[in-house]
Amino acid sequence: MQQGFKKYTILIVASFLLFLAYSPPMQSLVNLPSHQKVAVGDELNIGLEFPGLLLEKFSIHHEKNNNIFTFDVNEKNVTVPALLDPGEFDLKLKLFGLIPIKTINVDVFPDIQLIPGGHAVGVILRTEGVLVVGYSPIIDNKGNVYNPAQDAGIEIGDTIVKINNVKVLTDEQVAETINKIGSQGKNLIFTIKRNNKYYQKEMKPFFCSETNKYRIGLYVRDNAGGIGTLTFIDPATKKYGALGHIISDNKTNTEIDIKKGQLVRSSIEGINRGKRGYPGEKIGIFIDNKGLGTIDINSEAGIFGTLGVIDVFQNVHAKPMPVGFSNQVEKGQAEILTVIEGQKVEKFDIIIEKVFPGRSDGKSMIIKIVDPKLLETTGGIIQGMSGSPIIQNGRIIGAVTHVFINDPTRGYGIFIEDMLYEAQIIDKNLKNLGA
């Protein structure tokens, strides 16, 4: 009897502790970011969902400056006044002013003002070497079929960087070299790049009766292009960011190694509307081949480079605006900037449904298109919209990156800070900015 009562008591206590752990107040404490970022001049708001009587017992301590900040019971948050100097410091959340509950590391960045984008841009890339995009069997005059490159172990997605120790620059060069060496009856040694590792493959070219040339049985490509959206311009450096995700080859789904690239002016001439199971797309044209800027970096956070001029980019936001860091992003109303006709940048309403502060893979928030005009025209998020800047509370906080195939009204966005790291506007290895 006594043993049963003891088990019953333990069960009740365990259930209560489990309930307490998953209650909104405790979840607000657990989910309180331990690392926050703000810009010089910003206040820092820290919120907890505890009842008023208990919330009064919490306080924030800036021990370096001997400052103590108490929670506003009505607003359920505490405001750390505007921070005037870049640097790094710790805040300590304490109970009863004595018991340490959590340490919050704060990075204060220099004030960053960006010109928001939204403009449609053409992307032209010249790859490092040539990219293998497919196999093409060789048929000789007797009907024999050969696949020397495939047999030698060259795979779709590989990059050919050298032939017989000579750098490869274009697909025309590859074809000419293979035909020349093949006609001499000699073998070729290819240096290929695969997953950032280099390999050598030796093979013999065969005469192709269809082309009257010696070949190795590959389709290759030395360039790529498409339409995307500009995210931001840093007026201080003329650096820009666009797309919000890496450019990969659509046939091989592999990252494209950039040798050089440029942005060009583009115009949206039509829309293929998205629907469930089918991602729509912007239909755009390059207005001219005069480069607006270089493409120097192709990364998981987008493409980045330097613009020649910035006054060609007109926008609905006439002035630069401040950056909103990940801990400043909120669920709720926001807007995106993008082009759906010609070169006119327009703003459209969205809802930020979820925020994932710890993610830096281009899927940092879930957004939903709610603007009637955009839904009517595009059906939601479509290809070519990647990079469209997300604006909330007067700050540029991120960019559109992906669409949900089964619900084109919804998709993912990336935090702007992740793009600023890759653009080298913010040094992600620099912790103490005041040092």
RASUL-V745403 format. One record per residue. RES is the residue in one small letter. SS is DSSP state (H for helix, E for strand, C for the rest). PSI is psi in whole degrees, -180 to 180 (* if undefined). OMEGA is omega in radians with two decimals (NA if undefined). Layout:
res = [RES & RES]
ss = [SS & SS]
psi = [PSI & PSI]
omega = [OMEGA & OMEGA]
This chain:
res = [m & q & q & g & f & k & k & y & t & i & l & i & v & a & s & f & l & l & f & l & a & y & s & p & p & m & q & s & l & v & n & l & p & s & h & q & k & v & a & v & g & d & e & l & n & i & g & l & e & f & p & g & l & l & l & e & k & f & s & i & h & h & e & k & n & n & n & i & f & t & f & d & v & n & e & k & n & v & t & v & p & a & l & l & d & p & g & e & f & d & l & k & l & k & l & f & g & l & i & p & i & k & t & i & n & v & d & v & f & p & d & i & q & l & i & p & g & g & h & a & v & g & v & i & l & r & t & e & g & v & l & v & v & g & y & s & p & i & i & d & n & k & g & n & v & y & n & p & a & q & d & a & g & i & e & i & g & d & t & i & v & k & i & n & n & v & k & v & l & t & d & e & q & v & a & e & t & i & n & k & i & g & s & q & g & k & n & l & i & f & t & i & k & r & n & n & k & y & y & q & k & e & m & k & p & f & f & c & s & e & t & n & k & y & r & i & g & l & y & v & r & d & n & a & g & g & i & g & t & l & t & f & i & d & p & a & t & k & k & y & g & a & l & g & h & i & i & s & d & n & k & t & n & t & e & i & d & i & k & k & g & q & l & v & r & s & s & i & e & g & i & n & r & g & k & r & g & y & p & g & e & k & i & g & i & f & i & d & n & k & g & l & g & t & i & d & i & n & s & e & a & g & i & f & g & t & l & g & v & i & d & v & f & q & n & v & h & a & k & p & m & p & v & g & f & s & n & q & v & e & k & g & q & a & e & i & l & t & v & i & e & g & q & k & v & e & k & f & d & i & i & i & e & k & v & f & p & g & r & s & d & g & k & s & m & i & i & k & i & v & d & p & k & l & l & e & t & t & g & g & i & i & q & g & m & s & g & s & p & i & i & q & n & g & r & i & i & g & a & v & t & h & v & f & i & n & d & p & t & r & g & y & g & i & f & i & e & d & m & l & y & e & a & q & i & i & d & k & n & l & k & n & l & g & a]
ss = [C & H & H & H & H & H & H & H & H & H & H & H & H & H & H & H & H & H & H & H & H & C & C & H & H & H & H & H & H & H & C & C & C & C & E & E & E & E & E & C & C & C & C & E & E & E & E & C & C & C & C & H & H & H & H & C & C & E & E & E & E & E & C & C & C & C & E & E & E & E & C & E & C & C & C & C & E & E & E & E & C & C & C & C & C & C & E & E & E & E & E & E & E & E & E & C & C & C & E & E & E & E & E & E & E & E & E & E & E & C & C & C & E & E & E & E & C & C & C & E & E & E & E & E & E & E & E & E & E & E & E & E & E & E & E & C & C & E & E & C & C & C & C & C & E & E & C & H & H & H & H & H & C & C & C & C & C & C & E & E & E & E & E & C & C & E & E & C & C & C & H & H & H & H & H & H & H & H & H & H & H & H & H & C & C & C & E & E & E & E & E & E & E & E & C & C & E & E & E & E & E & E & E & E & C & E & E & E & C & C & C & C & E & E & E & C & C & E & E & E & E & E & E & E & E & E & E & E & E & E & E & E & E & E & C & C & C & C & E & E & E & E & C & C & C & C & C & E & C & C & C & C & C & C & E & C & C & E & E & E & E & E & E & E & E & E & E & E & E & E & E & E & C & C & E & C & C & E & C & C & E & E & E & E & E & E & E & E & E & E & E & E & E & E & C & C & E & E & E & C & C & E & E & E & E & E & E & C & C & C & C & C & C & C & C & C & C & C & C & C & E & E & E & C & C & H & H & H & C & C & C & E & E & E & E & E & E & E & E & C & C & E & C & C & E & E & E & E & E & E & E & E & E & E & E & C & C & C & C & C & C & C & C & C & E & E & E & E & E & C & C & H & H & H & H & H & H & H & C & C & C & C & E & C & C & C & C & C & E & E & E & E & C & C & E & E & E & E & E & E & E & E & E & E & C & C & E & E & E & E & E & E & E & E & E & H & H & H & H & H & H & H & C & C & C & C & C & C & C & C & C & C & C & C & C]
psi = [-50 & -38 & -39 & -39 & -39 & -43 & -39 & -41 & -44 & -40 & -43 & -46 & -43 & -41 & -40 & -43 & -38 & -43 & -43 & -41 & -33 & 9 & 153 & -42 & -47 & -36 & -35 & -33 & -45 & -40 & -2 & 116 & 134 & -6 & 120 & 152 & 137 & 164 & 159 & 132 & -9 & 145 & 157 & 119 & 129 & 122 & 147 & 149 & 29 & 153 & 154 & -46 & -36 & -34 & -31 & -23 & -10 & 151 & 157 & 130 & 121 & 88 & -26 & -38 & 3 & 36 & 142 & 131 & 131 & 158 & 141 & 115 & -36 & -44 & -15 & 39 & 171 & 139 & 119 & 123 & 164 & 134 & 128 & -16 & 138 & 149 & -164 & 138 & 169 & 139 & 143 & 125 & 123 & 152 & 130 & 20 & 2 & -43 & 113 & 127 & -43 & 145 & 130 & 115 & 130 & 125 & 126 & 112 & 154 & 151 & 122 & 121 & 124 & 147 & 117 & 147 & -122 & -10 & 144 & 130 & 147 & 140 & 120 & 122 & 139 & 122 & 162 & 113 & -154 & 146 & 132 & 119 & -5 & 169 & 148 & 95 & 148 & 131 & 122 & -174 & -20 & 2 & 6 & 143 & 132 & 147 & 66 & -41 & -45 & -42 & -29 & -9 & 12 & 133 & 154 & 132 & -15 & 153 & 124 & 117 & -24 & 149 & 122 & 42 & 15 & 130 & 140 & 129 & -38 & 163 & -30 & -40 & -40 & -49 & -42 & -42 & -44 & -44 & -42 & -50 & -37 & -39 & -18 & -1 & 21 & 159 & 161 & 142 & 116 & 134 & 119 & 155 & 128 & 120 & 45 & 17 & 151 & 140 & 157 & 134 & 130 & 139 & 164 & 126 & 151 & 149 & 131 & 122 & -23 & -34 & -10 & 35 & 160 & 135 & 170 & 2 & 41 & 151 & 130 & 162 & 142 & 5 & 166 & 157 & 165 & -175 & 135 & -169 & 134 & 135 & -51 & 162 & 134 & 107 & -22 & -33 & -11 & 13 & 151 & 165 & 148 & 163 & -48 & 0 & 167 & 150 & 121 & 160 & 129 & -15 & -39 & -14 & 30 & 153 & 140 & 121 & 120 & 128 & -46 & 161 & 167 & 155 & 143 & 162 & 144 & 164 & 140 & 117 & -9 & 170 & 127 & 109 & 137 & 152 & 171 & 124 & -5 & 110 & 125 & -176 & 154 & 137 & 111 & 163 & 152 & 125 & -41 & 171 & 11 & 121 & 134 & -25 & 172 & 157 & 110 & -26 & 133 & 105 & 177 & -21 & 0 & -166 & 148 & 150 & -156 & 136 & 149 & -45 & 154 & -11 & -4 & -12 & 98 & 148 & 160 & -20 & 109 & -29 & 156 & 154 & 157 & 164 & 142 & 119 & 169 & -37 & -7 & -5 & 134 & 152 & 142 & -158 & 145 & -175 & 156 & 156 & 130 & 171 & 131 & -6 & 129 & -129 & 13 & 120 & 128 & 159 & 143 & 144 & 139 & 169 & 131 & 113 & -39 & 150 & 132 & 87 & -29 & -6 & 139 & 35 & 19 & 4 & 56 & -16 & 153 & 127 & 156 & 128 & 127 & -2 & 122 & -42 & -44 & -40 & -40 & -39 & -44 & -19 & -2 & -136 & 131 & 166 & 139 & -14 & -13 & 132 & -12 & 122 & 145 & 127 & 133 & 132 & 40 & 15 & 149 & 118 & -12 & -161 & 152 & 138 & -46 & 157 & 147 & 118 & -38 & -1 & 85 & -9 & -13 & 157 & -167 & 159 & 159 & 148 & 143 & -32 & -33 & -34 & -37 & -33 & -50 & -31 & -7 & 27 & -34 & 132 & 110 & -13 & -6 & 110 & -52 & 93 & -17 & -2 & *]
omega = [-3.14 & 3.13 & 3.10 & 3.12 & -3.14 & 3.11 & 3.14 & -3.14 & 3.14 & 3.13 & 3.14 & -3.14 & 3.14 & 3.12 & -3.14 & 3.14 & 3.10 & 3.09 & -3.13 & -3.10 & -3.09 & 3.11 & 3.14 & 3.12 & -3.12 & 3.11 & 3.10 & 3.10 & 3.14 & -3.07 & 3.09 & -3.06 & 3.12 & 3.09 & -3.11 & -3.11 & 3.05 & 3.06 & 3.08 & -3.13 & 3.13 & 2.90 & 3.10 & -3.13 & 3.14 & -3.05 & 3.03 & -3.04 & 3.14 & 3.06 & -3.04 & -3.09 & 3.13 & -3.12 & 3.11 & -3.09 & 3.11 & 3.06 & 3.10 & -3.08 & 2.99 & -2.94 & 3.13 & -3.13 & -3.12 & 3.11 & 3.10 & -3.11 & -3.12 & -3.09 & 2.98 & -3.05 & -3.11 & -3.12 & -3.12 & 3.05 & 3.04 & -3.12 & 3.01 & -3.05 & -3.11 & -3.10 & -2.92 & -3.08 & 3.05 & 3.14 & -3.12 & 3.08 & 3.13 & 2.95 & 3.13 & 3.03 & -3.09 & 3.06 & -3.08 & 3.12 & -3.03 & -3.00 & 3.13 & -3.13 & -3.08 & 3.04 & -3.13 & 3.10 & -3.08 & 2.99 & 3.08 & -3.10 & 2.99 & -3.14 & -3.12 & 3.10 & -3.10 & 2.97 & 3.14 & -3.12 & -3.03 & -3.08 & 3.02 & 3.13 & 3.02 & -3.10 & 3.11 & -3.09 & 2.94 & -3.03 & 2.98 & -3.02 & 3.08 & -3.07 & 3.07 & -3.07 & 3.12 & 3.08 & 3.12 & -3.07 & -3.13 & 3.10 & -3.12 & -3.06 & -3.14 & 3.13 & 3.08 & -3.11 & -3.13 & 3.06 & -3.01 & -3.12 & 3.12 & 3.14 & -3.13 & 3.08 & 3.05 & -3.05 & 3.03 & -3.06 & 3.06 & 3.02 & 3.08 & -3.07 & 3.12 & 2.96 & -3.07 & 3.07 & 3.06 & -3.10 & 3.11 & -3.11 & -3.07 & 3.08 & 3.08 & 3.11 & 3.14 & -3.11 & -3.13 & -3.13 & -3.14 & -3.13 & -3.12 & -3.11 & 3.13 & -3.14 & 3.09 & 3.11 & -3.10 & 3.06 & 3.12 & 3.03 & -3.13 & 2.96 & -3.10 & 3.09 & -3.14 & -3.13 & 3.10 & 3.04 & -3.08 & -3.14 & 3.05 & -3.13 & 3.13 & -3.12 & 3.12 & 3.06 & 3.08 & 3.13 & -3.13 & -3.10 & -3.11 & -3.10 & -3.07 & 3.11 & 3.03 & -3.08 & 3.08 & 3.02 & 3.14 & 2.83 & 3.13 & -3.13 & -3.10 & 3.13 & 3.11 & 3.14 & 3.13 & -3.12 & 3.08 & -3.11 & 3.09 & -3.12 & -3.08 & 2.98 & 3.01 & -3.06 & -3.11 & -3.06 & -3.03 & 3.03 & -3.14 & 2.98 & -3.13 & 3.04 & -3.12 & 3.08 & -3.10 & 2.99 & 3.09 & 3.12 & -3.05 & 3.10 & -3.07 & -3.12 & 3.12 & 3.12 & 3.10 & 3.07 & -3.06 & 2.92 & 3.01 & 3.14 & 3.13 & 2.98 & 3.07 & 3.11 & 3.10 & -3.14 & 3.12 & -3.04 & 3.14 & -3.13 & 2.89 & -3.00 & 3.12 & 3.05 & -3.09 & 3.13 & -3.11 & 3.10 & 3.10 & 3.14 & 2.96 & 3.06 & -3.05 & 3.08 & 2.99 & -3.12 & 3.05 & -3.13 & 3.10 & -3.05 & 3.03 & -3.11 & -3.12 & 2.94 & -3.04 & -3.05 & 3.02 & -3.00 & 3.12 & -3.11 & 3.11 & 3.06 & -3.03 & 3.13 & -3.10 & 3.13 & 3.05 & 3.09 & 3.14 & -3.07 & 3.09 & -3.10 & 3.07 & -3.02 & 3.08 & 3.04 & -3.00 & -3.06 & 3.02 & -3.14 & -3.12 & 3.12 & 2.98 & -3.12 & -3.00 & -3.14 & 3.10 & 3.12 & -3.08 & 2.94 & 3.13 & -3.00 & 3.06 & 3.10 & 3.01 & 3.06 & 3.13 & 3.12 & 3.04 & 3.08 & 3.11 & 3.14 & -3.06 & 3.07 & 3.12 & 3.09 & -3.08 & -3.07 & 3.04 & 2.99 & 2.99 & -3.04 & -3.13 & 3.10 & -3.14 & -3.01 & -3.05 & -3.05 & 3.09 & -3.08 & -3.10 & 3.11 & -3.01 & 3.11 & 3.05 & -3.13 & 3.12 & 3.08 & 3.12 & -3.11 & -3.08 & -3.10 & -3.13 & 3.10 & -3.14 & -3.05 & -2.99 & -3.04 & -3.13 & 3.13 & -3.12 & 3.11 & -3.05 & 3.11 & 3.13 & -3.09 & 3.12 & -3.06 & 3.08 & -3.10 & 3.08 & 3.11 & 3.09 & -3.13 & 3.01 & -2.98 & -3.10 & -3.12 & 3.05 & -3.14 & -3.02 & 3.05 & 3.00 & -3.06 & -3.09 & 3.08 & -3.04 & 3.07 & -3.08 & 3.14 & -3.09 & 3.00 & 3.11 & 3.05 & -3.13 & -3.11 & 3.12 & 3.08 & 3.14 & 3.05 & -3.08 & 3.11 & -3.14 & 2.99 & 2.98 & 3.11 & -3.08 & 3.10 & -3.10 & -3.10 & -3.09 & -3.04 & -3.13 & -3.06 & NA]
